[in-house]
Amino acid sequence: MDYFGQNNSQMNTTTPTDNLTYVYSTVRCIQMTMAMLSIVGAGSIIGYAIYTKLVKKPEVLPLFLLSLTDLLLALSWMVGGLLFTQNCDSYNICYNLHIVEQTLYMASFFYTLHYVWVLYAGLSRKYHRRLNGQPAENPARARSCRCLTPVLSCLLPLMLTVPVFVAGNMFHCYTNFTQPYRCLLMHTGAVYLTSYMTTEVTACLVIQKYCMAIFLATFLFTFIAIMTLMCKACSLYKRVVTSQGFFGDHHWATLRLLKRRMLLYPSAFFFCWGPAILLASMMLVKPDIIEGRVGVFLYILQAFTSASQGLLNCLVYGWTQQYFRSLRSRTVCDANTQTPLLRSQKPNYAALRSAASLTNFV
């Protein structure tokens, strides 16, 4: 995501002006602070899931994987801030660190989508079970899909970023990666200016364009998919209630909750990555725009939002969810208070629950 293509020994660069020094120092402080909060937030979800031994539950595993990715991403941003502080002279470290970061935040995109998809799939299964007494899909097929999707969410970003790692190191795109801001977040190469082009510089520029293109494409795909799934969830709940021929006050309250979630999930996702998307789009279309105050503003704003993803995700997808908080007490209740006869009758009683219970998945 950085301006990798302009970091070559055969090209002239311009050092950052004195009035930008405070910008990089500010970004470092913001980046490390928000990364620390994200580590705490993502770590709380991971620790809770492990402590309660609920990691393998289908409803918890997607959130656990998303939090684990957010934790690794926050750690990588913390390392970048520390390398800035220590003024590291190994320029290839920062270059490859940014490749690792890009892999992680693309993986977080897919794991966010996977989490929302699991919520919608659970809602759909309950709807079809309530409608005709059986799930809409084959259980064996559903299990294989649940196992395959998390693996693909990790492998696909790796496959997309391997060419960047191989080609970037082959053409030594990090040779002049010597400025003090080299390890901070992404898009830090906007101040590099090209005096003339060479074969290696051209190759590095292609790599840089490719990085921004896959970043924008994965974001757009994830954002549209989340919006689509949440709209389908709202429509599905309406069908559940209307099929029963009654729409009471508690149903309206549940529908309002679904609509709030429909706005909250994509809004939180866009809040985290909106500034980065605007910055990447402007760099791809017209890089000159971000060399002034607009670029500085978006760069600082990006430090607040992108680095806070772990914290925001743990709140939006984790601790604000009543279903997630109640899993532990529900497990204890089932283990300690129910007799074998009651447990055997549990599926029959579950079929009699009200339609409002569908929102446990959203």
NORCOR-V255798 format. One record per helix or strand. SS is the DSSP state (h for helix, s for strand). FROM is the first residue (numbers start at 1). TO is the last residue. Records with the same first field share a line. If there is no record, write none. Layout:
# NORCOR-V255798
SS->FROM-TO + FROM-TO
This chain:
# NORCOR-V255798
h->4-6 + 18-51 + 58-86 + 91-132 + 139-170 + 188-191 + 199-243 + 249-285 + 287-291 + 293-319 + 322-336 + 340-350 + 355-361
